[in-house]
Structures are given as C-alpha cells and as structure tokens.
Amino acid sequence: MASSPQQLELFIRLPAVLQKVGMSKSFVYDLITQDKFPKPVKVSSRISCWVAAEVDQWVQERIDARD
C-alpha cells in the first residue's frame, strides 16, 4: 500500500507549524490559549506535535474568510 506524502506527515513539530503559518511562536501560543488555533498533541513527556491536517485546515479557513 503506497502512502501519499500528506499521509506520511501526520504530525509536525513547532518549527514546521511556524513556517506554515508565518507567525511567531508567542503569537501561535496566544491563539491556542484563545481557542483560535489547533492545540498540540502531547506525543511524549517532552514532545508536542500538531496534526498537520488541522494546521492546513486552519490556514485554508483564514484564506476562505478573506475571500
């Protein structure tokens, strides 16, 4: 069974999130506390990741709201 590149990228780390959205770390965390950005998933005691599809959907919703 072949996987598409998007299926392989289920979780992304903070640097990739920041690159996708073009915002600072502090601004992203402010949005999270306001329930305006997807929350990270704790994958271990020291590592948090985001679901790539949720971040992509958030970006698309911002684009759709603009149009």
PDB file of N, CA, C and O in Angstrom:
ATOM      1  N   MET A   1       0.851  -1.182   0.000  1.00  0.00           N
ATOM      2  CA  MET A   1       0.000   0.000   0.000  1.00  0.00           C
ATOM      3  C   MET A   1       0.888   1.233   0.000  1.00  0.00           C
ATOM      4  O   MET A   1       1.690   1.411   0.917  1.00  0.00           O
ATOM      5  N   ALA A   2       0.764   2.077  -0.995  1.00  0.00           N
ATOM      6  CA  ALA A   2       1.564   3.297  -1.102  1.00  0.00           C
ATOM      7  C   ALA A   2       0.894   4.418  -0.323  1.00  0.00           C
ATOM      8  O   ALA A   2      -0.331   4.545  -0.321  1.00  0.00           O
ATOM      9  N   SER A   3       1.703   5.218   0.329  1.00  0.00           N
ATOM     10  CA  SER A   3       1.187   6.356   1.081  1.00  0.00           C
ATOM     11  C   SER A   3       1.510   7.629   0.334  1.00  0.00           C
ATOM     12  O   SER A   3       2.581   7.762  -0.259  1.00  0.00           O
ATOM     13  N   SER A   4       0.579   8.561   0.367  1.00  0.00           N
ATOM     14  CA  SER A   4       0.848   9.863  -0.233  1.00  0.00           C
ATOM     15  C   SER A   4       1.721  10.660   0.731  1.00  0.00           C
ATOM     16  O   SER A   4       1.754  10.356   1.924  1.00  0.00           O
ATOM     17  N   PRO A   5       2.427  11.672   0.235  1.00  0.00           N
ATOM     18  CA  PRO A   5       3.263  12.484   1.130  1.00  0.00           C
ATOM     19  C   PRO A   5       2.474  13.099   2.272  1.00  0.00           C
ATOM     20  O   PRO A   5       2.993  13.219   3.382  1.00  0.00           O
ATOM     21  N   GLN A   6       1.228  13.493   2.024  1.00  0.00           N
ATOM     22  CA  GLN A   6       0.428  14.093   3.073  1.00  0.00           C
ATOM     23  C   GLN A   6       0.117  13.079   4.177  1.00  0.00           C
ATOM     24  O   GLN A   6       0.085  13.442   5.353  1.00  0.00           O
ATOM     25  N   GLN A   7      -0.112  11.821   3.816  1.00  0.00           N
ATOM     26  CA  GLN A   7      -0.392  10.799   4.820  1.00  0.00           C
ATOM     27  C   GLN A   7       0.825  10.546   5.696  1.00  0.00           C
ATOM     28  O   GLN A   7       0.680  10.210   6.871  1.00  0.00           O
ATOM     29  N   LEU A   8       2.016  10.703   5.143  1.00  0.00           N
ATOM     30  CA  LEU A   8       3.222  10.480   5.920  1.00  0.00           C
ATOM     31  C   LEU A   8       3.457  11.589   6.937  1.00  0.00           C
ATOM     32  O   LEU A   8       4.126  11.378   7.949  1.00  0.00           O
ATOM     33  N   GLU A   9       2.909  12.764   6.669  1.00  0.00           N
ATOM     34  CA  GLU A   9       3.125  13.914   7.535  1.00  0.00           C
ATOM     35  C   GLU A   9       1.913  14.112   8.450  1.00  0.00           C
ATOM     36  O   GLU A   9       1.203  15.111   8.340  1.00  0.00           O
ATOM     37  N   LEU A  10       1.686  13.168   9.338  1.00  0.00           N
ATOM     38  CA  LEU A  10       0.554  13.271  10.245  1.00  0.00           C
ATOM     39  C   LEU A  10       0.805  14.285  11.347  1.00  0.00           C
ATOM     40  O   LEU A  10      -0.067  15.092  11.667  1.00  0.00           O
ATOM     41  N   PHE A  11       1.991  14.244  11.925  1.00  0.00           N
ATOM     42  CA  PHE A  11       2.375  15.176  12.980  1.00  0.00           C
ATOM     43  C   PHE A  11       3.492  16.072  12.486  1.00  0.00           C
ATOM     44  O   PHE A  11       4.385  15.635  11.761  1.00  0.00           O
ATOM     45  N   ILE A  12       3.429  17.327  12.889  1.00  0.00           N
ATOM     46  CA  ILE A  12       4.523  18.246  12.589  1.00  0.00           C
ATOM     47  C   ILE A  12       4.934  18.943  13.877  1.00  0.00           C
ATOM     48  O   ILE A  12       4.119  19.157  14.774  1.00  0.00           O
ATOM     49  N   ARG A  13       6.205  19.290  13.951  1.00  0.00           N
ATOM     50  CA  ARG A  13       6.745  19.964  15.135  1.00  0.00           C
ATOM     51  C   ARG A  13       6.580  21.473  14.982  1.00  0.00           C
ATOM     52  O   ARG A  13       6.228  21.969  13.912  1.00  0.00           O
ATOM     53  N   LEU A  14       6.837  22.185  16.062  1.00  0.00           N
ATOM     54  CA  LEU A  14       6.622  23.630  16.109  1.00  0.00           C
ATOM     55  C   LEU A  14       7.325  24.393  14.990  1.00  0.00           C
ATOM     56  O   LEU A  14       6.688  25.251  14.378  1.00  0.00           O
ATOM     57  N   PRO A  15       8.598  24.135  14.683  1.00  0.00           N
ATOM     58  CA  PRO A  15       9.221  24.906  13.587  1.00  0.00           C
ATOM     59  C   PRO A  15       8.470  24.791  12.262  1.00  0.00           C
ATOM     60  O   PRO A  15       8.381  25.767  11.517  1.00  0.00           O
ATOM     61  N   ALA A  16       7.936  23.622  11.964  1.00  0.00           N
ATOM     62  CA  ALA A  16       7.165  23.442  10.729  1.00  0.00           C
ATOM     63  C   ALA A  16       5.838  24.190  10.800  1.00  0.00           C
ATOM     64  O   ALA A  16       5.381  24.742   9.799  1.00  0.00           O
ATOM     65  N   VAL A  17       5.220  24.211  11.979  1.00  0.00           N
ATOM     66  CA  VAL A  17       3.968  24.958  12.172  1.00  0.00           C
ATOM     67  C   VAL A  17       4.227  26.440  11.913  1.00  0.00           C
ATOM     68  O   VAL A  17       3.488  27.090  11.175  1.00  0.00           O
ATOM     69  N   LEU A  18       5.280  26.961  12.528  1.00  0.00           N
ATOM     70  CA  LEU A  18       5.591  28.383  12.375  1.00  0.00           C
ATOM     71  C   LEU A  18       5.886  28.730  10.925  1.00  0.00           C
ATOM     72  O   LEU A  18       5.510  29.802  10.450  1.00  0.00           O
ATOM     73  N   GLN A  19       6.551  27.836  10.230  1.00  0.00           N
ATOM     74  CA  GLN A  19       6.851  28.070   8.822  1.00  0.00           C
ATOM     75  C   GLN A  19       5.570  28.073   7.983  1.00  0.00           C
ATOM     76  O   GLN A  19       5.420  28.894   7.078  1.00  0.00           O
ATOM     77  N   LYS A  20       4.652  27.158   8.283  1.00  0.00           N
ATOM     78  CA  LYS A  20       3.394  27.080   7.525  1.00  0.00           C
ATOM     79  C   LYS A  20       2.543  28.328   7.707  1.00  0.00           C
ATOM     80  O   LYS A  20       1.940  28.813   6.750  1.00  0.00           O
ATOM     81  N   VAL A  21       2.490  28.850   8.926  1.00  0.00           N
ATOM     82  CA  VAL A  21       1.575  29.961   9.206  1.00  0.00           C
ATOM     83  C   VAL A  21       2.252  31.327   9.160  1.00  0.00           C
ATOM     84  O   VAL A  21       1.566  32.348   9.108  1.00  0.00           O
ATOM     85  N   GLY A  22       3.571  31.364   9.179  1.00  0.00           N
ATOM     86  CA  GLY A  22       4.285  32.631   9.094  1.00  0.00           C
ATOM     87  C   GLY A  22       4.072  33.534  10.294  1.00  0.00           C
ATOM     88  O   GLY A  22       4.025  34.757  10.159  1.00  0.00           O
ATOM     89  N   MET A  23       3.945  32.938  11.460  1.00  0.00           N
ATOM     90  CA  MET A  23       3.718  33.703  12.692  1.00  0.00           C
ATOM     91  C   MET A  23       4.777  33.335  13.725  1.00  0.00           C
ATOM     92  O   MET A  23       5.479  32.333  13.591  1.00  0.00           O
ATOM     93  N   SER A  24       4.875  34.158  14.743  1.00  0.00           N
ATOM     94  CA  SER A  24       5.838  33.885  15.809  1.00  0.00           C
ATOM     95  C   SER A  24       5.296  32.821  16.752  1.00  0.00           C
ATOM     96  O   SER A  24       4.092  32.569  16.813  1.00  0.00           O
ATOM     97  N   LYS A  25       6.201  32.212  17.476  1.00  0.00           N
ATOM     98  CA  LYS A  25       5.838  31.190  18.459  1.00  0.00           C
ATOM     99  C   LYS A  25       4.878  31.766  19.497  1.00  0.00           C
ATOM    100  O   LYS A  25       3.880  31.132  19.837  1.00  0.00           O
ATOM    101  N   SER A  26       5.174  32.962  19.999  1.00  0.00           N
ATOM    102  CA  SER A  26       4.324  33.537  21.043  1.00  0.00           C
ATOM    103  C   SER A  26       2.921  33.839  20.518  1.00  0.00           C
ATOM    104  O   SER A  26       1.939  33.668  21.240  1.00  0.00           O
ATOM    105  N   PHE A  27       2.825  34.285  19.265  1.00  0.00           N
ATOM    106  CA  PHE A  27       1.510  34.575  18.699  1.00  0.00           C
ATOM    107  C   PHE A  27       0.702  33.297  18.512  1.00  0.00           C
ATOM    108  O   PHE A  27      -0.497  33.274  18.791  1.00  0.00           O
ATOM    109  N   VAL A  28       1.348  32.236  18.045  1.00  0.00           N
ATOM    110  CA  VAL A  28       0.663  30.952  17.885  1.00  0.00           C
ATOM    111  C   VAL A  28       0.139  30.467  19.240  1.00  0.00           C
ATOM    112  O   VAL A  28      -1.007  30.029  19.343  1.00  0.00           O
ATOM    113  N   TYR A  29       0.977  30.545  20.279  1.00  0.00           N
ATOM    114  CA  TYR A  29       0.527  30.100  21.596  1.00  0.00           C
ATOM    115  C   TYR A  29      -0.571  30.995  22.160  1.00  0.00           C
ATOM    116  O   TYR A  29      -1.447  30.512  22.879  1.00  0.00           O
ATOM    117  N   ASP A  30      -0.540  32.294  21.847  1.00  0.00           N
ATOM    118  CA  ASP A  30      -1.645  33.176  22.254  1.00  0.00           C
ATOM    119  C   ASP A  30      -2.943  32.732  21.598  1.00  0.00           C
ATOM    120  O   ASP A  30      -3.987  32.684  22.249  1.00  0.00           O
ATOM    121  N   LEU A  31      -2.882  32.405  20.302  1.00  0.00           N
ATOM    122  CA  LEU A  31      -4.081  31.926  19.605  1.00  0.00           C
ATOM    123  C   LEU A  31      -4.583  30.614  20.201  1.00  0.00           C
ATOM    124  O   LEU A  31      -5.791  30.402  20.301  1.00  0.00           O
ATOM    125  N   ILE A  32      -3.669  29.739  20.594  1.00  0.00           N
ATOM    126  CA  ILE A  32      -4.063  28.464  21.209  1.00  0.00           C
ATOM    127  C   ILE A  32      -4.814  28.712  22.510  1.00  0.00           C
ATOM    128  O   ILE A  32      -5.837  28.078  22.765  1.00  0.00           O
ATOM    129  N   THR A  33      -4.317  29.625  23.331  1.00  0.00           N
ATOM    130  CA  THR A  33      -4.993  29.893  24.609  1.00  0.00           C
ATOM    131  C   THR A  33      -6.366  30.515  24.403  1.00  0.00           C
ATOM    132  O   THR A  33      -7.238  30.407  25.265  1.00  0.00           O
ATOM    133  N   GLN A  34      -6.558  31.171  23.252  1.00  0.00           N
ATOM    134  CA  GLN A  34      -7.864  31.761  22.926  1.00  0.00           C
ATOM    135  C   GLN A  34      -8.752  30.785  22.151  1.00  0.00           C
ATOM    136  O   GLN A  34      -9.822  31.168  21.678  1.00  0.00           O
ATOM    137  N   ASP A  35      -8.320  29.534  22.018  1.00  0.00           N
ATOM    138  CA  ASP A  35      -9.045  28.520  21.235  1.00  0.00           C
ATOM    139  C   ASP A  35      -9.264  28.955  19.788  1.00  0.00           C
ATOM    140  O   ASP A  35     -10.311  28.679  19.202  1.00  0.00           O
ATOM    141  N   LYS A  36      -8.263  29.640  19.213  1.00  0.00           N
ATOM    142  CA  LYS A  36      -8.354  30.106  17.835  1.00  0.00           C
ATOM    143  C   LYS A  36      -7.324  29.440  16.930  1.00  0.00           C
ATOM    144  O   LYS A  36      -7.160  29.838  15.777  1.00  0.00           O
ATOM    145  N   PHE A  37      -6.636  28.438  17.442  1.00  0.00           N
ATOM    146  CA  PHE A  37      -5.630  27.707  16.675  1.00  0.00           C
ATOM    147  C   PHE A  37      -5.612  26.275  17.193  1.00  0.00           C
ATOM    148  O   PHE A  37      -5.856  26.044  18.378  1.00  0.00           O
ATOM    149  N   PRO A  38      -5.325  25.306  16.319  1.00  0.00           N
ATOM    150  CA  PRO A  38      -5.312  23.905  16.770  1.00  0.00           C
ATOM    151  C   PRO A  38      -4.329  23.676  17.924  1.00  0.00           C
ATOM    152  O   PRO A  38      -3.221  24.212  17.939  1.00  0.00           O
ATOM    153  N   LYS A  39      -4.762  22.881  18.867  1.00  0.00           N
ATOM    154  CA  LYS A  39      -3.913  22.566  20.018  1.00  0.00           C
ATOM    155  C   LYS A  39      -2.937  21.447  19.676  1.00  0.00           C
ATOM    156  O   LYS A  39      -3.253  20.554  18.889  1.00  0.00           O
ATOM    157  N   PRO A  40      -1.756  21.501  20.272  1.00  0.00           N
ATOM    158  CA  PRO A  40      -0.787  20.429  20.025  1.00  0.00           C
ATOM    159  C   PRO A  40      -1.211  19.136  20.712  1.00  0.00           C
ATOM    160  O   PRO A  40      -2.019  19.130  21.641  1.00  0.00           O
ATOM    161  N   VAL A  41      -0.637  18.049  20.224  1.00  0.00           N
ATOM    162  CA  VAL A  41      -0.846  16.716  20.790  1.00  0.00           C
ATOM    163  C   VAL A  41       0.433  16.340  21.523  1.00  0.00           C
ATOM    164  O   VAL A  41       1.523  16.414  20.955  1.00  0.00           O
ATOM    165  N   LYS A  42       0.306  15.943  22.762  1.00  0.00           N
ATOM    166  CA  LYS A  42       1.466  15.520  23.545  1.00  0.00           C
ATOM    167  C   LYS A  42       1.803  14.084  23.131  1.00  0.00           C
ATOM    168  O   LYS A  42       1.043  13.159  23.423  1.00  0.00           O
ATOM    169  N   VAL A  43       2.938  13.897  22.454  1.00  0.00           N
ATOM    170  CA  VAL A  43       3.305  12.565  21.983  1.00  0.00           C
ATOM    171  C   VAL A  43       4.291  11.872  22.913  1.00  0.00           C
ATOM    172  O   VAL A  43       4.492  10.661  22.819  1.00  0.00           O
ATOM    173  N   SER A  44       4.899  12.631  23.801  1.00  0.00           N
ATOM    174  CA  SER A  44       5.729  12.067  24.868  1.00  0.00           C
ATOM    175  C   SER A  44       5.811  13.111  25.961  1.00  0.00           C
ATOM    176  O   SER A  44       5.218  14.184  25.845  1.00  0.00           O
ATOM    177  N   SER A  45       6.534  12.810  27.012  1.00  0.00           N
ATOM    178  CA  SER A  45       6.600  13.753  28.125  1.00  0.00           C
ATOM    179  C   SER A  45       7.267  15.071  27.739  1.00  0.00           C
ATOM    180  O   SER A  45       7.034  16.097  28.377  1.00  0.00           O
ATOM    181  N   ARG A  46       8.109  15.043  26.680  1.00  0.00           N
ATOM    182  CA  ARG A  46       8.833  16.254  26.301  1.00  0.00           C
ATOM    183  C   ARG A  46       8.546  16.750  24.887  1.00  0.00           C
ATOM    184  O   ARG A  46       9.104  17.761  24.461  1.00  0.00           O
ATOM    185  N   ILE A  47       7.688  16.054  24.164  1.00  0.00           N
ATOM    186  CA  ILE A  47       7.459  16.409  22.764  1.00  0.00           C
ATOM    187  C   ILE A  47       5.969  16.648  22.506  1.00  0.00           C
ATOM    188  O   ILE A  47       5.116  15.822  22.832  1.00  0.00           O
ATOM    189  N   SER A  48       5.696  17.797  21.916  1.00  0.00           N
ATOM    190  CA  SER A  48       4.348  18.110  21.447  1.00  0.00           C
ATOM    191  C   SER A  48       4.413  18.304  19.942  1.00  0.00           C
ATOM    192  O   SER A  48       5.380  18.852  19.414  1.00  0.00           O
ATOM    193  N   CYS A  49       3.381  17.852  19.268  1.00  0.00           N
ATOM    194  CA  CYS A  49       3.281  17.981  17.818  1.00  0.00           C
ATOM    195  C   CYS A  49       1.883  18.465  17.476  1.00  0.00           C
ATOM    196  O   CYS A  49       0.967  18.411  18.297  1.00  0.00           O
ATOM    197  N   TRP A  50       1.739  18.938  16.254  1.00  0.00           N
ATOM    198  CA  TRP A  50       0.444  19.334  15.749  1.00  0.00           C
ATOM    199  C   TRP A  50       0.021  18.359  14.669  1.00  0.00           C
ATOM    200  O   TRP A  50       0.862  17.782  13.980  1.00  0.00           O
ATOM    201  N   VAL A  51      -1.272  18.179  14.521  1.00  0.00           N
ATOM    202  CA  VAL A  51      -1.798  17.372  13.431  1.00  0.00           C
ATOM    203  C   VAL A  51      -1.708  18.252  12.177  1.00  0.00           C
ATOM    204  O   VAL A  51      -2.333  19.310  12.106  1.00  0.00           O
ATOM    205  N   ALA A  52      -0.935  17.807  11.203  1.00  0.00           N
ATOM    206  CA  ALA A  52      -0.678  18.610  10.010  1.00  0.00           C
ATOM    207  C   ALA A  52      -1.973  19.010   9.315  1.00  0.00           C
ATOM    208  O   ALA A  52      -2.107  20.151   8.872  1.00  0.00           O
ATOM    209  N   ALA A  53      -2.921  18.095   9.215  1.00  0.00           N
ATOM    210  CA  ALA A  53      -4.187  18.384   8.538  1.00  0.00           C
ATOM    211  C   ALA A  53      -4.973  19.486   9.254  1.00  0.00           C
ATOM    212  O   ALA A  53      -5.643  20.288   8.603  1.00  0.00           O
ATOM    213  N   GLU A  54      -4.896  19.531  10.586  1.00  0.00           N
ATOM    214  CA  GLU A  54      -5.593  20.576  11.337  1.00  0.00           C
ATOM    215  C   GLU A  54      -4.978  21.948  11.076  1.00  0.00           C
ATOM    216  O   GLU A  54      -5.696  22.937  10.927  1.00  0.00           O
ATOM    217  N   VAL A  55      -3.659  22.006  11.021  1.00  0.00           N
ATOM    218  CA  VAL A  55      -2.985  23.273  10.736  1.00  0.00           C
ATOM    219  C   VAL A  55      -3.304  23.719   9.311  1.00  0.00           C
ATOM    220  O   VAL A  55      -3.585  24.894   9.071  1.00  0.00           O
ATOM    221  N   ASP A  56      -3.261  22.778   8.368  1.00  0.00           N
ATOM    222  CA  ASP A  56      -3.595  23.099   6.978  1.00  0.00           C
ATOM    223  C   ASP A  56      -5.033  23.603   6.863  1.00  0.00           C
ATOM    224  O   ASP A  56      -5.314  24.549   6.127  1.00  0.00           O
ATOM    225  N   GLN A  57      -5.934  22.962   7.597  1.00  0.00           N
ATOM    226  CA  GLN A  57      -7.339  23.379   7.569  1.00  0.00           C
ATOM    227  C   GLN A  57      -7.483  24.789   8.147  1.00  0.00           C
ATOM    228  O   GLN A  57      -8.239  25.600   7.611  1.00  0.00           O
ATOM    229  N   TRP A  58      -6.772  25.087   9.227  1.00  0.00           N
ATOM    230  CA  TRP A  58      -6.813  26.417   9.835  1.00  0.00           C
ATOM    231  C   TRP A  58      -6.348  27.471   8.830  1.00  0.00           C
ATOM    232  O   TRP A  58      -6.969  28.526   8.697  1.00  0.00           O
ATOM    233  N   VAL A  59      -5.261  27.181   8.131  1.00  0.00           N
ATOM    234  CA  VAL A  59      -4.753  28.102   7.109  1.00  0.00           C
ATOM    235  C   VAL A  59      -5.804  28.302   6.019  1.00  0.00           C
ATOM    236  O   VAL A  59      -6.071  29.434   5.614  1.00  0.00           O
ATOM    237  N   GLN A  60      -6.397  27.215   5.544  1.00  0.00           N
ATOM    238  CA  GLN A  60      -7.411  27.308   4.482  1.00  0.00           C
ATOM    239  C   GLN A  60      -8.622  28.115   4.937  1.00  0.00           C
ATOM    240  O   GLN A  60      -9.190  28.872   4.150  1.00  0.00           O
ATOM    241  N   GLU A  61      -9.021  27.962   6.198  1.00  0.00           N
ATOM    242  CA  GLU A  61     -10.158  28.735   6.723  1.00  0.00           C
ATOM    243  C   GLU A  61      -9.844  30.222   6.728  1.00  0.00           C
ATOM    244  O   GLU A  61     -10.724  31.038   6.451  1.00  0.00           O
ATOM    245  N   ARG A  62      -8.596  30.593   7.039  1.00  0.00           N
ATOM    246  CA  ARG A  62      -8.206  32.012   7.001  1.00  0.00           C
ATOM    247  C   ARG A  62      -8.268  32.546   5.572  1.00  0.00           C
ATOM    248  O   ARG A  62      -8.702  33.674   5.340  1.00  0.00           O
ATOM    249  N   ILE A  63      -7.831  31.726   4.619  1.00  0.00           N
ATOM    250  CA  ILE A  63      -7.865  32.120   3.214  1.00  0.00           C
ATOM    251  C   ILE A  63      -9.315  32.273   2.752  1.00  0.00           C
ATOM    252  O   ILE A  63      -9.658  33.248   2.083  1.00  0.00           O
ATOM    253  N   ASP A  64     -10.163  31.303   3.113  1.00  0.00           N
ATOM    254  CA  ASP A  64     -11.570  31.347   2.726  1.00  0.00           C
ATOM    255  C   ASP A  64     -12.281  32.561   3.336  1.00  0.00           C
ATOM    256  O   ASP A  64     -13.141  33.161   2.690  1.00  0.00           O
ATOM    257  N   ALA A  65     -11.931  32.923   4.567  1.00  0.00           N
ATOM    258  CA  ALA A  65     -12.542  34.076   5.233  1.00  0.00           C
ATOM    259  C   ALA A  65     -12.164  35.374   4.530  1.00  0.00           C
ATOM    260  O   ALA A  65     -12.949  36.321   4.492  1.00  0.00           O
ATOM    261  N   ARG A  66     -10.958  35.409   3.977  1.00  0.00           N
ATOM    262  CA  ARG A  66     -10.501  36.587   3.251  1.00  0.00           C
ATOM    263  C   ARG A  66     -11.293  36.757   1.970  1.00  0.00           C
ATOM    264  O   ARG A  66     -11.646  37.878   1.603  1.00  0.00           O
ATOM    265  N   ASP A  67     -11.572  35.670   1.294  1.00  0.00           N
ATOM    266  CA  ASP A  67     -12.262  35.717   0.002  1.00  0.00           C
ATOM    267  C   ASP A  67     -13.739  35.792   0.250  1.00  0.00           C
ATOM    268  O   ASP A  67     -14.523  35.842  -0.698  1.00  0.00           O
TER     269      ASP A  67
END
